[in-house]
Amino acid sequence: MQKIFLLFFIWRIGLFAVTSIATQVLPPNFGKSFPYYEEELINTGLPHFIWSFGNFDGVHYLRIAKDGYVYQYTQAFFPLYPLLIKFVAFLTFGNFLIAGLLISNIAFFFALVIFHKLVNKYHGGKIAFWSCLFLLTFPTSFYFGSIYTEGLFFLMIISVFLLFDKNKIWLASIIGLFASLTRLIGIFLTPSLMLGKKVTSLIPLLIVPLGLLVYMFYLRIEFNNPFYFLTSQAVWGQERSTTQIVLLPQVFWRYLKILATTNGLTLLSAAFELTATVFALAILVVAYKKVKTEWLVFSFLAVLTPTLTGTLTSMPRYILVAFPIFILLLISTTLFTQGYWVA
């Protein structure tokens, strides 16, 4: 626990330091990137190195927490995280930004502890520690400590797998329900856990999708569209399709054309998204039979599902919850340095 806390502390302080330096070397770009930043972030009176972790999607989660789903297309953001922000804000004297940051960072710290415990059981303490370190140093790990669902969602899925491993199927399923109320891919815990050898009844696992169904019922009552969370996605993702499934080879072909015809930040962004996706899928393929099947199935579904919309936008963030990636990175490194053939 102490080592994990030290890793987390260094990571968190490091992010604050990077943010402070960024204000000196990069011009601000807030007005062009997302609305409401003055109202939701700057007006909190907090230093830039703190409020800047509420950027982009963060302002929408804050507005949902304050006002509910009164703003068009915010239905794309699932409700559990903003609900928690609303409740915790009572403890932070109405400061929704601080409430969101507390939820994300505390959740992620405990997720790290559970992640270490889970990996330690199957791969030993050294691999567990370094897997946590690899996760923290991944280029998009800052999302875990921002006003995004990553920290909370990671805590939930890791908790589900740990509880399932301890044969606490009902409790795991209840937490899985909350996971599907936080992110759509939470529903993939059900097919993943069905493959586990400890499953004697499918009934508790069918609890997991109820979170999504509750949200769909709410959307049906309030907006007469139970799939509003899907149809709203096109607004938030560049060239994201919500009316048809686009297969991965076609998406890769699109990105190769982007790389060949663009330049500047567009080129860099596309290259990063494509590289992250290929990297994640390649590692997961190599991970076959090296990590538990249920972990691997969930990770594949979590990585592949966003690509079906025809774009790799946000993929460097989405792959964060595919935690076997970080385990296998360490396993492969260990094998290679000990003289074993890896690839």
Backbone hydrogen bonds, N-H to C=O, Kabsch-Sander energy under -0.5 kcal/mol:
donor,donor_aa,acceptor,acceptor_aa,energy
5,F,1,M,-2.6
6,L,2,Q,-2.3
7,L,3,K,-2.4
8,F,4,I,-2.7
9,F,5,F,-2.9
10,I,6,L,-2.6
11,W,7,L,-2.4
12,R,8,F,-2.7
13,I,9,F,-2.6
14,G,10,I,-2.5
15,L,11,W,-2.0
16,F,12,R,-1.9
17,A,13,I,-2.3
18,V,14,G,-2.5
19,T,15,L,-2.2
20,S,16,F,-2.1
21,I,17,A,-2.2
22,A,18,V,-2.4
23,T,19,T,-1.2
24,Q,21,I,-1.6
25,V,21,I,-0.9
25,V,22,A,-0.6
26,L,22,A,-2.3
33,S,29,N,-0.9
33,S,30,F,-0.7
34,F,30,F,-2.1
40,E,36,Y,-2.9
41,L,37,Y,-1.8
42,I,37,Y,-2.0
43,N,38,E,-2.4
44,T,41,L,-1.5
45,G,42,I,-1.9
50,I,47,P,-1.7
51,W,47,P,-2.3
52,S,48,H,-2.2
53,F,50,I,-1.6
54,G,51,W,-1.9
55,N,52,S,-1.3
58,G,55,N,-2.2
59,V,56,F,-1.3
60,H,56,F,-0.7
60,H,57,D,-0.6
61,Y,57,D,-2.1
62,L,58,G,-2.1
63,R,59,V,-1.9
64,I,60,H,-2.4
65,A,61,Y,-2.2
66,K,62,L,-1.8
67,D,63,R,-3.1
68,G,64,I,-2.3
70,V,68,G,-1.5
74,T,71,Y,-1.7
76,A,73,Y,-1.4
77,F,74,T,-2.1
78,F,76,A,-0.6
80,L,181,L,-1.9
83,L,79,P,-2.1
84,L,80,L,-2.4
85,I,81,Y,-2.2
86,K,82,P,-2.2
87,F,83,L,-1.9
88,V,84,L,-2.9
89,A,85,I,-2.0
90,F,87,F,-1.3
91,L,88,V,-1.7
92,T,88,V,-0.9
93,F,90,F,-0.6
94,G,89,A,-3.3
95,N,92,T,-1.3
96,F,94,G,-1.2
99,A,95,N,-1.8
100,G,96,F,-2.5
101,L,97,L,-2.3
102,L,98,I,-2.6
103,I,99,A,-2.2
104,S,100,G,-2.4
105,N,101,L,-2.5
106,I,102,L,-2.5
107,A,103,I,-2.3
108,F,104,S,-2.1
109,F,105,N,-2.2
110,F,106,I,-2.1
111,A,107,A,-2.0
112,L,108,F,-2.4
113,V,109,F,-1.9
114,I,110,F,-2.3
115,F,111,A,-2.9
116,H,112,L,-2.6
117,K,113,V,-2.0
118,L,114,I,-2.7
119,V,115,F,-2.6
120,N,116,H,-2.4
121,K,117,K,-1.4
122,Y,118,L,-1.0
123,H,119,V,-3.0
124,G,119,V,-0.5
124,G,120,N,-1.4
128,A,124,G,-1.9
129,F,125,G,-2.5
130,W,126,K,-2.3
131,S,127,I,-2.2
132,C,128,A,-1.8
133,L,129,F,-1.9
134,F,130,W,-2.7
135,L,131,S,-2.1
136,L,132,C,-2.3
137,T,133,L,-1.8
138,F,135,L,-0.9
141,S,138,F,-2.3
143,Y,140,T,-1.8
144,F,141,S,-1.8
145,G,142,F,-1.0
146,S,143,Y,-1.2
147,I,53,F,-2.7
148,Y,146,S,-2.4
153,F,149,T,-3.2
154,F,150,E,-2.5
155,L,151,G,-1.7
156,M,152,L,-1.9
157,I,153,F,-2.5
158,I,154,F,-2.2
159,S,155,L,-2.1
160,V,156,M,-2.4
161,F,157,I,-2.1
162,L,158,I,-2.1
163,L,159,S,-2.8
164,F,160,V,-2.5
165,D,161,F,-1.8
166,K,162,L,-1.3
167,N,164,F,-1.6
168,K,163,L,-2.9
169,I,167,N,-1.2
172,A,168,K,-2.3
173,S,169,I,-2.2
174,I,170,W,-2.0
175,I,171,L,-2.2
176,G,172,A,-2.1
177,L,173,S,-1.9
178,F,174,I,-1.5
179,A,175,I,-1.8
180,S,176,G,-2.1
181,L,177,L,-0.6
182,T,179,A,-1.2
183,R,179,A,-2.4
186,G,183,R,-1.7
187,I,184,L,-1.9
188,F,185,I,-1.5
189,L,186,G,-1.7
190,T,187,I,-1.3
192,S,188,F,-1.5
193,L,189,L,-2.6
194,M,190,T,-1.8
195,L,191,P,-0.5
195,L,192,S,-1.0
196,G,193,L,-1.8
199,V,196,G,-1.2
200,T,198,K,-0.6
206,L,202,L,-1.3
206,L,203,I,-0.8
207,I,204,P,-1.5
208,V,205,L,-0.9
210,L,207,I,-1.8
211,G,208,V,-1.2
213,L,209,P,-2.2
214,V,210,L,-2.6
215,Y,211,G,-1.8
216,M,212,L,-2.6
217,F,213,L,-2.3
218,Y,214,V,-2.1
219,L,215,Y,-2.4
220,R,216,M,-2.1
221,I,217,F,-2.2
222,E,218,Y,-2.9
223,F,219,L,-2.3
224,N,220,R,-0.9
225,N,219,L,-1.5
228,Y,225,N,-1.7
230,L,227,F,-1.5
231,T,227,F,-2.4
232,S,228,Y,-1.7
233,Q,230,L,-1.4
235,V,232,S,-1.3
236,W,232,S,-0.7
236,W,233,Q,-1.0
237,G,233,Q,-1.6
240,R,237,G,-1.9
241,S,309,T,-3.6
246,V,308,L,-2.8
247,L,245,I,-0.6
250,Q,247,L,-0.7
251,V,247,L,-1.7
252,F,248,L,-2.8
253,W,249,P,-2.1
254,R,250,Q,-2.1
255,Y,251,V,-2.1
256,L,252,F,-2.2
257,K,253,W,-1.8
258,I,254,R,-2.0
259,L,255,Y,-2.6
260,A,256,L,-1.3
261,T,257,K,-1.1
261,T,258,I,-0.6
262,T,258,I,-1.5
266,T,263,N,-0.8
267,L,263,N,-0.9
268,L,264,G,-2.1
269,S,265,L,-2.8
270,A,266,T,-2.3
271,A,267,L,-2.5
272,F,268,L,-2.2
273,E,269,S,-2.5
274,L,270,A,-2.5
275,T,271,A,-2.5
276,A,272,F,-2.5
277,T,273,E,-1.9
278,V,274,L,-2.6
279,F,275,T,-2.7
280,A,276,A,-2.4
281,L,277,T,-2.5
282,A,278,V,-2.5
283,I,279,F,-2.4
284,L,280,A,-2.2
285,V,281,L,-2.0
286,V,282,A,-2.2
287,A,283,I,-1.6
288,Y,285,V,-1.4
290,K,287,A,-2.7
291,V,287,A,-1.2
296,L,292,K,-2.0
297,V,293,T,-2.8
298,F,294,E,-1.8
299,S,295,W,-2.1
300,F,296,L,-2.6
301,L,297,V,-2.3
302,A,298,F,-2.5
303,V,299,S,-2.1
304,L,300,F,-2.8
305,T,301,L,-2.0
307,T,303,V,-0.6
307,T,304,L,-0.7
308,L,304,L,-0.8
308,L,305,T,-1.3
309,T,306,P,-1.4
310,G,307,T,-1.9
311,T,306,P,-0.5
315,M,312,L,-2.2
317,R,314,S,-1.2
318,Y,314,S,-2.4
319,I,315,M,-2.1
320,L,317,R,-1.7
321,V,318,Y,-1.0
322,A,319,I,-1.4
323,F,321,V,-2.0
325,I,322,A,-2.0
326,F,323,F,-1.0
327,I,323,F,-1.2
328,L,324,P,-2.7
329,L,325,I,-1.8
330,L,326,F,-1.1
331,I,327,I,-2.2
332,S,328,L,-3.1
333,T,329,L,-1.9
334,T,330,L,-2.7
335,L,331,I,-2.5
336,F,332,S,-2.6
337,T,333,T,-2.5
338,Q,334,T,-1.0
338,Q,335,L,-0.5
339,G,336,F,-1.7
340,Y,335,L,-2.9
